[in-house]
Amino acid sequence: MSASEKAKAKAEQMAGKAVRKAAGVKGDKKLAAKGSALEGRGKAREAKEKGKDHFKR
C-alpha cells in the first residue's frame, strides 16, 4: 500500500469517527450517519489497498 493512500484511508476513518462522535453528543442522527459513511469509506479504501498489495507479491 502506498504511504499516501494509507494516510488518506486513516484520515477518512479518523474524520468520520470524529464527525460521528460529535453528532452523537449533539444528537444529530443525520450527521452521525454521514460520519459513519465517511468512516466506512476509509475502511473500504484501506481494504482495497491491502488487496492490491496482496496481489503484487
Residue pairs with C-beta under 8 A, 6 or more apart in sequence:
1 46
1 49
1 50
1 52
1 53
2 49
5 45
5 49
6 46
6 49
8 42
8 45
9 42
9 43
9 45
9 46
9 49
10 42
10 46
11 42
12 38
12 39
12 41
12 42
12 45
13 39
13 42
13 43
13 46
14 42
15 38
15 39
15 42
16 35
16 36
16 37
16 38
16 39
16 40
16 41
16 42
17 35
17 39
18 35
19 31
19 32
19 34
19 35
19 38
20 32
20 35
20 36
20 39
21 35
22 31
22 35
23 29
23 30
23 31
23 32
23 34
23 35
24 32
